[in-house]
Protein backbone atom coordinates (compact mmCIF):
# COMPACT_ATOMS: atom_id res chain seq x y z
CA UNK A 1 0.00 0.00 0.00
CA UNK A 2 1.19 3.51 -0.80
CA UNK A 3 0.07 6.24 1.55
CA UNK A 4 0.80 9.93 1.26
CA UNK A 5 0.61 11.96 4.44
CA UNK A 6 0.61 15.76 4.28
CA UNK A 7 1.41 17.17 7.69
CA UNK A 8 4.24 19.26 9.09
CA UNK A 9 6.47 16.64 7.53
CA UNK A 10 5.31 15.37 4.14
CA UNK A 11 5.83 11.65 3.82
CA UNK A 12 5.07 8.98 1.25
CA UNK A 13 5.28 5.38 2.41
CA UNK A 14 4.68 2.16 0.53
CA UNK A 15 6.03 -1.15 -0.70
CA UNK A 16 7.79 -2.24 -3.91
CA UNK A 17 7.22 -5.75 -5.29
CA UNK A 18 8.33 -7.86 -8.25
CA UNK A 19 5.43 -7.89 -10.74
CA UNK A 20 6.04 -11.55 -11.68
CA UNK A 21 6.08 -13.19 -8.25
CA UNK A 22 5.00 -10.52 -5.73
CA UNK A 23 8.32 -10.86 -3.91
CA UNK A 24 9.58 -7.68 -2.17
CA UNK A 25 12.38 -5.78 -3.92
CA UNK A 26 15.16 -4.64 -1.61
CA UNK A 27 17.15 -1.41 -2.08
CA UNK A 28 15.15 0.05 -5.00
CA UNK A 29 16.20 3.64 -5.78
CA UNK A 30 13.27 6.00 -5.22
CA UNK A 31 13.38 9.75 -5.72
CA UNK A 32 12.54 12.98 -7.51
CA UNK A 33 15.15 14.36 -9.91
CA UNK A 34 17.16 17.34 -8.68
CA UNK A 35 14.95 18.01 -5.62
CA UNK A 36 17.21 16.39 -2.96
CA UNK A 37 14.38 13.92 -2.29
CA UNK A 38 15.29 10.26 -2.35
CA UNK A 39 15.59 6.98 -0.50
CA UNK A 40 15.85 3.20 -1.02
CA UNK A 41 13.42 0.46 -0.06
CA UNK A 42 14.46 -1.80 2.82
CA UNK A 43 15.05 -5.55 2.60
CA UNK A 44 11.27 -6.12 2.82
CA UNK A 45 10.56 -3.71 -0.03
CA UNK A 46 9.15 -1.05 2.32
CA UNK A 47 10.04 2.62 1.91
CA UNK A 48 9.44 6.04 3.44
CA UNK A 49 10.09 9.04 1.21
CA UNK A 50 10.31 12.42 2.95
CA UNK A 51 9.24 15.36 0.78
CA UNK A 52 10.73 18.82 1.22
CA UNK A 53 9.27 22.25 0.45
CA UNK A 54 10.55 22.17 -3.14
CA UNK A 55 8.19 19.30 -4.04
CA UNK A 56 4.82 19.91 -5.69
CA UNK A 57 1.96 17.52 -6.54
CA UNK A 58 3.09 17.67 -10.19
CA UNK A 59 6.58 16.33 -9.50
CA UNK A 60 7.45 12.82 -10.68
CA UNK A 61 8.65 10.10 -8.31
CA UNK A 62 10.92 7.58 -10.02
CA UNK A 63 11.35 3.93 -9.00
CA UNK A 64 14.57 2.55 -10.51
CA UNK A 65 16.08 -0.91 -10.01
CA UNK A 66 18.72 -2.86 -11.92
CA UNK A 67 17.11 -5.54 -14.10
CA UNK A 68 13.64 -3.96 -13.94
CA UNK A 69 11.72 -1.39 -15.97
CA UNK A 70 11.68 2.08 -14.41
CA UNK A 71 8.28 3.23 -13.11
CA UNK A 72 7.21 6.86 -12.69
CA UNK A 73 4.32 8.36 -10.72
CA UNK A 74 3.19 11.91 -10.07
CA UNK A 75 3.14 12.83 -6.38
CA UNK A 76 -0.61 13.41 -6.79
CA UNK A 77 -1.05 9.91 -8.32
CA UNK A 78 0.55 8.14 -5.38
CA UNK A 79 -2.08 9.69 -3.16
CA UNK A 80 -4.70 7.55 -4.96
CA UNK A 81 -2.75 4.28 -5.20
CA UNK A 82 -3.55 1.84 -2.40
CA UNK A 83 -1.69 -1.15 -3.82
CA UNK A 84 2.06 -1.90 -3.75
CA UNK A 85 4.27 -0.48 -6.49
CA UNK A 86 5.01 -3.27 -9.00
CA UNK A 87 8.21 -3.31 -11.07
CA UNK A 88 8.45 -5.51 -14.16
CA UNK A 89 11.65 -7.42 -14.97
CA UNK A 90 13.24 -6.51 -18.29
CA UNK A 91 15.37 -8.56 -20.64
CA UNK A 92 18.99 -7.68 -20.03
CA UNK A 93 21.18 -7.33 -23.11
CA UNK A 94 24.62 -8.75 -22.46
CA UNK A 95 27.68 -7.24 -24.09
CA UNK A 96 29.20 -9.43 -26.77
CA UNK A 97 32.40 -11.10 -25.59
CA UNK A 98 35.07 -11.59 -28.24
CA UNK A 99 37.18 -14.68 -27.59
CA UNK A 100 40.68 -14.55 -29.00
CA UNK A 101 43.11 -17.43 -29.38
CA UNK A 102 45.95 -14.96 -28.89
CA UNK A 103 47.44 -15.10 -25.40
CA UNK A 104 47.32 -11.67 -23.77
CA UNK A 105 49.67 -10.93 -20.93
CA UNK A 106 47.83 -9.23 -18.09
CA UNK A 107 49.46 -6.94 -15.56
CA UNK A 108 48.26 -6.19 -12.06
CA UNK A 109 47.29 -2.51 -11.71
CA UNK A 110 45.92 -0.33 -8.94
CA UNK A 111 43.60 2.43 -10.20
CA UNK A 112 43.06 5.25 -7.72
CA UNK A 113 44.62 6.41 -4.45
CA UNK A 114 46.22 3.63 -2.40
CA UNK A 115 47.55 5.91 0.33
CA UNK A 116 45.93 6.95 3.61
CA UNK A 117 47.94 10.16 3.60
CA UNK A 118 48.45 12.00 6.88
CA UNK A 119 44.87 11.37 8.00
CA UNK A 120 44.10 15.09 8.19
CA UNK A 121 41.05 15.09 5.89
CA UNK A 122 37.98 12.87 5.91
CA UNK A 123 35.01 12.54 3.56
CA UNK A 124 32.05 11.99 5.89
CA UNK A 125 28.64 10.60 4.99
CA UNK A 126 27.18 12.72 7.79
CA UNK A 127 26.30 16.36 7.27
CA UNK A 128 25.28 18.85 9.95
CA UNK A 129 21.69 19.40 8.76
CA UNK A 130 20.66 15.73 8.90
CA UNK A 131 18.24 14.95 11.71
CA UNK A 132 18.92 11.23 11.99
CA UNK A 133 20.90 8.47 10.34
CA UNK A 134 18.12 7.42 7.96
CA UNK A 135 18.47 10.74 6.17
CA UNK A 136 21.49 9.12 4.57
CA UNK A 137 19.58 6.39 2.72
CA UNK A 138 20.60 6.41 -0.99
CA UNK A 139 23.48 8.90 -0.48
CA UNK A 140 26.56 8.29 -2.68
CA UNK A 141 30.28 9.06 -2.57
CA UNK A 142 32.95 8.04 -5.06
CA UNK A 143 35.71 8.88 -7.51
CA UNK A 144 36.43 9.39 -11.19
CA UNK A 145 38.95 6.90 -12.59
CA UNK A 146 40.72 7.09 -15.94
CA UNK A 147 40.86 3.86 -17.93
CA UNK A 148 44.07 3.63 -19.97
CA UNK A 149 43.87 -0.12 -20.66
CA UNK A 150 41.31 -2.89 -21.02
CA UNK A 151 40.94 -4.12 -17.44
CA UNK A 152 39.25 -6.91 -15.51
CA UNK A 153 38.25 -5.45 -12.12
CA UNK A 154 39.08 -7.67 -9.14
CA UNK A 155 38.07 -5.59 -6.12
CA UNK A 156 37.31 -2.14 -4.70
CA UNK A 157 39.23 -0.88 -1.65
CA UNK A 158 38.72 2.17 0.58
CA UNK A 159 40.12 3.36 3.91
CA UNK A 160 37.58 3.89 6.72
CA UNK A 161 38.70 6.44 9.32
CA UNK A 162 35.57 6.60 11.51
CA UNK A 163 32.65 4.19 11.90
CA UNK A 164 29.92 4.38 14.55
CA UNK A 165 27.88 1.48 13.16
CA UNK A 166 27.38 -2.18 14.04
CA UNK A 167 26.34 -2.82 10.45
CA UNK A 168 26.34 -0.84 7.21
CA UNK A 169 25.17 -1.95 3.79
CA UNK A 170 26.29 -0.22 0.59
CA UNK A 171 25.91 -0.78 -3.14
CA UNK A 172 28.82 -0.33 -5.57
CA UNK A 173 27.84 1.60 -8.72
CA UNK A 174 29.84 2.05 -11.94
CA UNK A 175 28.72 5.02 -14.08
CA UNK A 176 29.55 6.43 -17.49
CA UNK A 177 30.79 10.02 -17.38
CA UNK A 178 29.38 12.67 -19.71
CA UNK A 179 30.18 16.38 -19.56
CA UNK A 180 32.21 15.68 -16.43
CA UNK A 181 29.39 14.05 -14.42
CA UNK A 182 28.13 10.48 -13.85
CA UNK A 183 25.23 9.40 -16.08
CA UNK A 184 24.13 5.83 -16.94
CA UNK A 185 25.15 2.70 -15.09
CA UNK A 186 27.83 0.64 -16.84
CA UNK A 187 27.55 -2.48 -14.68
CA UNK A 188 24.04 -3.94 -14.55
CA UNK A 189 24.51 -5.80 -11.27
CA UNK A 190 23.33 -5.20 -7.72
CA UNK A 191 26.69 -5.26 -5.97
CA UNK A 192 25.79 -5.10 -2.28
CA UNK A 193 28.23 -5.49 0.60
CA UNK A 194 28.14 -5.18 4.39
CA UNK A 195 30.62 -3.60 6.82
CA UNK A 196 30.28 -5.08 10.32
CA UNK A 197 31.29 -4.28 13.89
CA UNK A 198 32.61 -0.71 13.56
CA UNK A 199 35.32 -1.85 11.13
CA UNK A 200 38.17 0.64 10.60
CA UNK A 201 41.03 0.62 8.08
CA UNK A 202 41.23 -0.69 4.54
CA UNK A 203 38.05 -2.50 3.49
CA UNK A 204 37.93 -4.71 0.38
CA UNK A 205 34.86 -5.44 -1.73
CA UNK A 206 35.33 -8.59 -3.81
CA UNK A 207 34.16 -7.90 -7.38
CA UNK A 208 35.38 -11.15 -8.98
CA UNK A 209 31.89 -12.78 -8.97
CA UNK A 210 30.54 -9.97 -11.18
CA UNK A 211 33.07 -10.39 -14.01
CA UNK A 212 33.47 -6.64 -14.55
CA UNK A 213 35.50 -5.81 -17.66
CA UNK A 214 36.12 -2.14 -18.47
CA UNK A 215 37.43 -1.23 -21.91
CA UNK A 216 39.95 1.55 -22.51
CA UNK A 217 37.44 3.18 -24.90
CA UNK A 218 35.39 3.97 -21.81
CA UNK A 219 38.19 6.45 -20.97
CA UNK A 220 36.62 7.59 -17.68
CA UNK A 221 34.36 5.87 -15.17
CA UNK A 222 32.77 6.97 -11.89
CA UNK A 223 32.77 4.40 -9.11
CA UNK A 224 30.65 5.12 -6.03
CA UNK A 225 29.34 3.47 -2.90
CA UNK A 226 25.67 4.11 -2.05
CA UNK A 227 24.25 3.97 1.50
CA UNK A 228 21.46 1.34 1.76
CA UNK A 229 21.02 0.33 5.39
CA UNK A 230 22.56 0.89 8.82
CA UNK A 231 22.45 -0.27 12.43
CA UNK A 232 23.82 2.23 14.95
CA UNK A 233 26.20 1.31 17.75
CA UNK A 234 24.20 3.64 20.05
CA UNK A 235 21.76 6.55 19.87
CA UNK A 236 24.53 9.08 19.25
CA UNK A 237 26.12 7.14 16.38
CA UNK A 238 26.44 9.25 13.25
CA UNK A 239 29.95 9.13 11.83
CA UNK A 240 31.24 7.11 8.89
CA UNK A 241 34.15 8.59 6.95
CA UNK A 242 36.78 7.75 4.33
CA UNK A 243 40.21 9.42 4.30
CA UNK A 244 40.77 11.94 1.52
CA UNK A 245 43.09 14.73 0.38
CA UNK A 246 42.62 17.94 -1.59
CA UNK A 247 43.68 17.52 -5.21
CA UNK A 248 43.30 19.80 -8.23
CA UNK A 249 43.97 16.84 -10.57
CA UNK A 250 41.41 14.37 -9.17
CA UNK A 251 37.61 14.44 -9.00
CA UNK A 252 35.36 13.12 -6.24
CA UNK A 253 31.62 12.79 -6.85
CA UNK A 254 28.81 12.97 -4.32
CA UNK A 255 25.05 13.32 -4.18
CA UNK A 256 22.73 13.48 -1.20
CA UNK A 257 19.83 11.35 -2.53
CA UNK A 258 18.92 8.93 -5.31
CA UNK A 259 17.94 10.87 -8.49
CA UNK A 260 19.56 14.04 -7.12
CA UNK A 261 21.97 16.13 -9.17
CA UNK A 262 25.66 15.23 -8.84
CA UNK A 263 28.25 17.46 -7.21
CA UNK A 264 31.98 17.20 -7.73
CA UNK A 265 35.07 18.48 -6.00
CA UNK A 266 38.85 18.41 -6.16
CA UNK A 267 39.37 15.60 -3.70
CA UNK A 268 41.23 12.30 -3.88
CA UNK A 269 39.59 9.69 -1.63
CA UNK A 270 41.61 6.73 -0.37
CA UNK A 271 39.59 4.65 -2.80
CA UNK A 272 41.02 2.38 -5.48
CA UNK A 273 40.39 -0.58 -7.78
CA UNK A 274 42.59 -3.67 -8.09
CA UNK A 275 42.59 -4.78 -11.71
CA UNK A 276 44.27 -7.07 -14.21
CA UNK A 277 44.95 -5.02 -17.33
CA UNK A 278 46.18 -5.72 -20.86
N, C-alpha and C positions, 0 to 999 in steps of 0.2 A: 504494500500500500504506500502511496505517495501522499504526504500531507504537507500543505503549506501553512505556516503559522505566521501571521503578521502581528507583531507585538512590538515591544521596545527593541527586541532583537528579532529580526526576520530570519526564519529558519525553514528550510525544506528538508524533510526526512522521507526516506523510502527504502526500497530494496531493489537490487538488480539481479536478474536471473538469466540463465541460458534458455533461449527460446525453445531449443530442441528437447531438453530434458528437465527443465525447471530447477536445475541445480543452481545454487547461489554462485555469483561471480565475485571473487575476491580481488580487491585492489584495482577496481575500475577507475580510470580518471574521469572526474566529473567537474565541470566548471563553466564559467562564462568568459569568453575571450577578452583579455585586456581590461578586466574590471577588478583584478586581485580578489576573485571569488573562485575558490576551488577546493576540492577534497578528493579522497579516494574511499571506495567502499571497504568495509572491514572483511574479515575472512568468512563471515556469514552473508555477505552481499549487502549489508545494511549501510546506510550513509546518512550523514547530517550535513547539509550545506548551508553555511551562514551567509546571508546576503548583507551587503553594506549599502550605504546611502546612494552609491552610484547606480545601483540596479533599478531597472524599471520593469513593469509587467511585460514589456515588449522585447526584453532581452532574451537571448537564446541560451539555454543550458545544454551543454554537449556531454554525451556519454561516450567515451572512447576507450577501447580495449583491444589489445593485440589479438588478431585472429578473428575479430568480430566486426560487423558493420557498425559504423558510427550512427548513433541516434541523437536527434536534436528535438528539444521541446521549448516552446515559449514558457517564460515564468508563469504567465496567466494560464497556460494549458495544464501545467502540473497541478494547479489548484483543483482541476476537475477530475484528474486521474486518480482512481482509488485502487488500481491494480499495480502489481510490481512492474518495473521497467524491464522489458525483454530485449535482449541483444541477440541478433542472429549471427551464427558462425558464417565466415566467408571462406571461399576457396583461396588458399594461399599459393601464390605463384613462386616457385623456387627458382633461384638463379641457376642458369646452366653452368655445369661444372665441366671444364675442358680437361680431359685426362691426357697427359703427355707421356710418351715412353722415355723422353729425355730426363736423365737424373739431374735434379736441381739441388745444388748445395744450399742449405739453409743456415743462416747465422742467427745466433741469439741476440736480441736487441731489446733495450729498455727505452720506452718512449714516454717522456715526461720527466718530472723532477723526482729523483731518487733520494734526495737529501732532506733531512729534518731542519737544516739550517741551525740558527742559534736559538730557535724556539721563542722568538720575540713577538711573532705575529701569528694570529689564529683566525681561521675562517669558521665562524660559529653559526649553527643553524638556529640559534635563538636570537631574537631581536627585541629591543626594549618595549615595543608596543604590544607584544603578544600577551594575551591574558592567561592562557594556559597552554600546556604542551600540545594539545590537539590542534591548536592553530597551525601547527607545522605540517599537518597531513598534506601530502602532495608536493611539498617544497623540494627544490632541486639545487644542487651545487655541482660544478664540474669544470673541466678544462677543454681547451682546444688543442688538438694534437695534429701535427703535420705528418702525412704519410709520404715517405720518400721511396718506399719499396712495397712490393706485394707481401703482406704479412698475415700469418696465422696467429691469432691472439690467444695466449695461454691463460693469463690472469690479470686482474686489476688489483693494485696495491695502493693504500693510502695510510698516512700516519695520524692516528687519533691522539690528541693532546689533552682532551677533557671528555668525560663520559659519566653522566649521572644516572644511567639507565641500566636496569636489570636485563632488558631485552630491547633491541631495536631491529626493525625490518626495513630494508631498502630495496629498491629496484635499480638495476644498472640499465641505462639507456644510451644508445649510440645514435647520434643525429647527423644528418647532412648539414653542411653550413652554406648558407646563401646570403650574400650581402653582409657577411661578417657575423651572422646570427644563426643559431640552430633552427632547422626547419623539420623535415620529415625524418622518421625513424629509419635507420639503415638495417638494424637487426630486428627481425620480427619474432622475438622470443621474450617471454616473461622471465627475466633473470632476477630472481628474488633471493636475498641472503639475509642472515640474521647475525647480529653481534650480541653476544651474551655477557652477563656478569661484569659490567663496567669495564670492559676490555680497553686497554690503552696500548699504544705503540703501533707498529706496522700490522695492518690487517690485510689478508689476501682473500680475494674472491676468485674461486676457480671457474674459469670460463671454458675449459676444455670440452665439457659436455655439449656446448652450444655450437661448436665448429665454426667459429667466427673468422672469416677470411676477408681482410680489407685490401682492396687493390690500390696501387699507387695513383691510379687515375682519380681516385676519390680526393686526393690532395690534402684535404683537411676534414677532420671529424671532431665532433663534440661528444665527450663521454661524461655522463653525469650519474650521480646517485640521487634517488628520489625517496623521500621519507614516506613510509607506508603505515607504520605501526610502532607503538612504544609502550614500555612498562617502566614507570619511574622507580628509582631506588627508594625515594621518600617524597613527601608532599612538596618539598622545596626543589626537587630535581628539575633542572632546566637546561643544563649545559651539555652540548656535544660539539666538539670542534676538531678541525683538521689544521695542521701547521701549514703556514703559507709565507710568502715573501713578496714584497713589492717588486714588480718587473715591468719595464716599458716594452719588453719584447715578447711577453707571454699574455695570454688572454684567459681569464676565468669567467665562467658563465653562471648566472644564478637567476632564479625566479621564485616568487613567494608562493604561487599556487599553480595547479594544473590549468592549462589554457591561458595563463597570464603572459604578458609580454616579457621577453628576455632582457636582462641587463648584463653588461659585461664590464670588466675592470682589468687594470694592469696588475694582476696577481699571478703568482706561480705556486699553486697548491702542491704539497708533498703528495703527489697523486700520479701514478705511472702505470703503464701497461708492460707486461712481459710478453714478448712476441718472438716467433721464428720467422725470419724474413729472407726473401730471395736476394 
